């Protein structure tokens, strides 16, 4: 899919925007800071995933001028074209809702005029967002890397988003029950129901992450090899908080499939083992008031030539690793979805040295619709600018750049 036309109403600093885009031509969004370049990419990402990469509060997405309106709202729409022909109309509306007694923003999604659930539309417009702060994939917390896995998987695996939402809903409820049991306000007989719900969803997440990382590693290694002139080898180490085994006995066997990046277990094989693990650690979990095993405690480590890049890698190695991961993510989503995703580059090009910059720009060959933000046009080659659509953004207004 690619975006043919984008319309924004009351989103961030865009009171109103109508923008037509051409497939196969990179779009360079040029302007000073705080003019709306990042907000435009955020709008596309929000349409595609129903999530903002910058905030968990929908209220912050509404244009500030609507603050005192009786019914503040924002609307984002896009006309999407694909290789198979036809146009899909995707719409997301945020409207202040008072029906529950507490004002909150209600999100409504429509596809071709028909109201849909989030899980029905996520993946329709796959996107890859590349930010300067993506170095957190190497240097950040385990939660940052889990978020990276989840945000990619929800677009490429239809069952993953439903399982993720279920897991994120059940986990705090189970933890609250553990604390009530510790305070003698509930009994252990209430746990099996929540254990089953948690492990059914959790098994899908574990299986999905293992599959994703196995496929992503192969794609990332190819790009990383080209970037380093075959001098360095990138490997991904998935470290699940709970490691199921092929036979379910707790003993790893190299003769049958197991859980690492070279062997695979299904969610159906993982679920009963995760359930048994929760049962085995039940007393400790009650004492600590927290679920001790599950995908909410997973970790992903990135290794260069057998050494942990987050602990021992240089800044340059970290940038190369992230660039390889992002380009691999682009390839992975293209394979899973059957079409190249939209690539969003937010001030990334200026952060790269000349060699990595040239490598990235060479990859922007028009197969994936690409939008790039920048404050400086002179960091791009003349050849790239000649084949790009140049747009100037000033205070939420867009016009062709001179």
C-alpha positions, -999 to 999 in steps of 0.1 A, spaced: 0 0 0 10 36 -5 -6 69 4 -22 88 -24 -38 115 -4 -35 125 33 -60 147 51 -55 161 87 -79 181 108 -69 194 142 -40 170 145 -10 185 165 -1 218 148 -21 211 117 -55 228 119 -61 216 83 -39 198 58 -46 183 24 -16 166 8 -13 145 -23 17 121 -27 31 102 -56 42 66 -53 77 58 -63 91 93 -56 108 101 -23 93 131 -4 116 154 14 99 176 41 121 206 46 117 232 73 130 246 106 124 229 139 89 229 154 71 236 121 53 203 118 76 179 100 76 153 127 39 157 133 32 147 97 52 115 100 34 109 134 1 112 117 9 86 91 23 62 118 -9 68 139 -31 60 109 -12 28 103 -9 15 138 -34 34 159 -5 43 182 17 73 185 55 68 188 58 99 209 29 98 235 4 74 250 -21 103 256 -45 109 227 -53 143 242 -18 155 233 -26 148 196 -54 173 194 -46 208 180 -42 233 209 -67 257 194 -95 232 200 -89 232 238 -119 253 246 -142 239 219 -174 222 232 -164 189 215 -126 189 207 -118 164 180 -92 154 155 -96 135 122 -70 117 101 -78 102 67 -58 86 39 -66 73 5 -45 42 0 -35 26 -33 -19 -8 -38 -4 -29 -65 -36 -49 -68 -55 -17 -78 -84 0 -62 -83 26 -34 -90 21 3 -102 50 24 -89 48 60 -101 72 87 -93 77 124 -114 101 145 -106 112 181 -136 128 198 -140 139 234 -165 115 250 -184 123 283 -207 92 283 -187 74 311 -188 104 334 -151 110 330 -141 129 298 -118 109 276 -110 108 239 -128 80 220 -111 66 190 -131 55 160 -116 37 130 -134 34 96 -123 16 65 -142 26 33 -169 41 56 -174 10 77 -164 11 114 -137 -13 123 -117 -26 153 -80 -16 156 -69 -52 148 -90 -51 116 -70 -23 100 -35 -26 115 -12 -40 89 -33 -25 60 -7 3 57 26 -12 70 51 15 81 87 16 92 96 46 114 133 55 117 143 80 144 176 94 157 166 81 191 164 45 178 198 40 193 178 29 223 174 -4 205 211 -9 214 216 13 244 182 15 260 161 -7 284 146 -42 277 112 -24 275 125 -4 245 134 -35 226 102 -53 236 83 -23 222 103 -25 190 94 -62 185 57 -56 193 53 -25 171 67 -45 141 49 -77 148 14 -62 151 18 -51 115 31 -84 101 13 -110 121 -25 -108 122 -29 -127 155 -2 -108 174 -21 -75 181 -51 -93 197 -28 -114 218 -8 -84 229 -39 -64 239 -52 -94 258 -19 -99 276 -16 -62 285 -51 -63 299 -48 -96 319 -13 -91 334 -22 -61 357 -54 -80 368 -34 -111 377 -9 -90 396 -36 -72 415 -51 -106 424 -17 -118 436 -15 -89 460 -50 -95 473 -41 -131 480 -11 -120 499 -33 -97 519 -58 -126 525 -85 -108 506 -87 -135 479 -79 -172 475 -56 -191 453 -85 -209 436 -91 -177 416 -57 -179 399 -62 -207 374 -86 -187 352 -62 -157 350 -33 -181 344 -50 -197 315 -59 -163 299 -24 -150 304 -6 -180 290 -28 -183 260 -19 -148 250 16 -150 262 24 -181 242 14 -163 210 38 -134 219 67 -157 226 62 -177 195 58 -146 174 89 -129 188 111 -160 182 99 -163 146 103 -126 139 138 -124 153 149 -155 135 138 -140 101 149 -105 110 184 -117 119 190 -132 84 179 -99 67 198 -77 91 230 -97 88 230 -92 50 227 -54 54 252 -53 83 277 -73 63 275 -48 34 278 -18 58 309 -32 75 326 -47 44 322 -82 60 344 -73 89 317 -77 115 289 -102 121 256 -92 137 237 -117 158 204 -113 177 201 -130 211 165 -135 222 164 -140 259 128 -150 269 120 -147 306 106 -182 303 122 -207 279 100 -236 269 115 -268 256 107 -292 228 96 -321 250 82 -299 278 105 -315 303 128 -286 309 157 -303 292 170 -287 260 174 -311 232 194 -303 200 177 -333 182 142 -318 182 129 -282 177 134 -259 207 131 -222 213 160 -202 199 166 -184 166 173 -216 148 145 -238 161 109 -230 166 80 -240 189 43 -232 182 21 -212 206 2 -245 213 35 -261 225 45 -231 246 12 -224 264 10 -255 287 47 -251 297 42 -214 306 11 -224 326 31 -250 345 58 -224 352 32 -200 367 20 -228 389 55 -237 400 63 -201 411 29 -193 425 40 -189 461 69 -166 452 46 -146 429 21 -141 457 49 -130 481 62 -105 456 29 -94 442 40 -98 406 40 -123 377 76 -135 375 76 -152 341 62 -142 307 69 -121 277 66 -89 297 101 -97 310 117 -108 277 150 -93 265 167 -89 232 205 -84 230 224 -74 199 259 -89 194 288 -78 171 314 -105 166 302 -123 197 303 -93 220 273 -74 234 270 -42 214 251 -25 241 279 -31 266 310 -31 245 301 -16 211 312 19 199 288 46 190 295 39 153 288 2 157 255 11 174 245 33 145 254 6 120 234 -20 139 203 2 141 205 10 104 208 -27 96 178 -35 118 156 -8 103 164 -18 67 158 -54 77 125 -44 92 116 -28 59 124 -60 40 106 -82 66 73 -63 64 75 -63 26 78 -101 27 50 -105 52 26 -80 37 33 -86 0 41 -50 -6 68 -26 5 58 -6 36 59 32 39 93 43 52 93 74 75 127 89 82 126 116 109 159 137 108 178 105 105 199 113 75 217 142 92 227 118 121 246 94 98 281 98 86 288 101 49 292 64 43 261 53 61 242 82 46 251 72 11 242 36 18 208 46 31 200 70 2 210 43 -23 183 20 -7 156 47 -13 150 34 -49 113 42 -51 101 7 -43 89 18 -9 71 51 -5 95 73 15 91 105 35 122 122 49 123 152 72 153 175 73 163 210 83 192 210 58 188 201 22 226 202 15 231 169 33 214 152 3 231 144 -30 220 164 -61 209 132 -77 186 123 -48 171 158 -47 164 158 -84 143 126 -82 125 137 -49 94 157 -43 105 187 -22 80 202 2 86 232 25 68 232 59 63 265 77 41 266 108 19 237 97 16 249 61 31 229 32 41 241 -2 65 230 -29 101 240 -20 120 263 -43 
